[in-house]
Amino acid sequence: MTGARGTSAAVPGTLLQVAVTLPVDETFTYRDPRPGVCLPLGTEVIVPFGSRQVTGFVVGHPEAAGG
């Protein structure tokens, strides 16, 4: 998965709101690069976070910004 921050809305894929297993008080938006895939809430995912890969859980599906 790639971070959705700063990416174009034209890139295909589903947006995922992810809570990472780190001591932070916010969730992060990532784009699932697989078109047409919609992961259920609670699914465990591995996402890039800074210079490393971390475990997180899908907690929402934000709407893509219209262009």
C-alpha positions as CSV (number, residue, x, y, z in Angstrom):
1,M,0.0,0.0,0.0
2,T,1.1,3.5,-0.6
3,G,0.4,6.6,1.4
4,A,-2.5,8.6,0.1
5,R,-1.3,11.9,1.4
6,G,0.0,14.1,-1.5
7,T,-1.1,11.7,-4.2
8,S,-3.5,12.4,-7.1
9,A,-7.1,11.3,-6.8
10,A,-6.7,9.9,-10.3
11,V,-4.6,7.0,-9.1
12,P,-6.8,3.9,-9.0
13,G,-7.4,2.0,-5.8
14,T,-9.5,2.1,-2.6
15,L,-8.7,4.6,0.2
16,L,-8.3,3.0,3.6
17,Q,-8.3,4.7,7.0
18,V,-5.6,2.8,9.0
19,A,-4.8,2.8,12.7
20,V,-1.2,1.8,13.1
21,T,0.1,-0.1,16.1
22,L,2.3,2.7,17.3
23,P,1.7,5.2,20.1
24,V,0.1,7.9,18.0
25,D,-3.4,9.5,18.5
26,E,-4.5,9.6,14.9
27,T,-5.2,7.4,11.9
28,F,-3.7,7.6,8.5
29,T,-5.1,7.3,5.0
30,Y,-3.5,4.8,2.6
31,R,-4.4,3.8,-0.9
32,D,-4.7,0.1,-1.7
33,P,-3.1,-0.3,-5.1
34,R,-5.3,-3.2,-6.1
35,P,-8.2,-1.9,-8.1
36,G,-11.7,-3.1,-7.0
37,V,-10.5,-4.5,-3.7
38,C,-12.4,-3.3,-0.6
39,L,-10.9,-4.7,2.7
40,P,-13.4,-5.2,5.5
41,L,-13.1,-3.1,8.7
42,G,-10.7,-4.8,11.2
43,T,-8.4,-6.3,8.5
44,E,-4.8,-6.4,9.5
45,V,-2.5,-4.6,6.9
46,I,1.2,-3.8,6.6
47,V,1.8,-0.2,5.6
48,P,4.8,2.1,5.0
49,F,5.4,4.5,7.9
50,G,8.4,6.7,7.5
51,S,11.4,4.5,6.7
52,R,9.8,1.3,7.9
53,Q,6.8,-1.0,7.5
54,V,4.3,-1.3,10.4
55,T,1.2,-3.3,11.2
56,G,-2.1,-1.5,11.2
57,F,-5.8,-2.2,11.1
58,V,-8.5,-0.9,8.6
59,V,-10.8,1.3,10.6
60,G,-12.7,3.2,7.8
61,H,-13.1,3.8,4.1
62,P,-12.9,7.6,3.4
63,E,-14.4,8.9,0.2
64,A,-12.0,9.9,-2.6
65,A,-12.0,13.6,-3.2
66,G,-13.9,14.5,-6.4
67,G,-11.9,16.3,-9.1
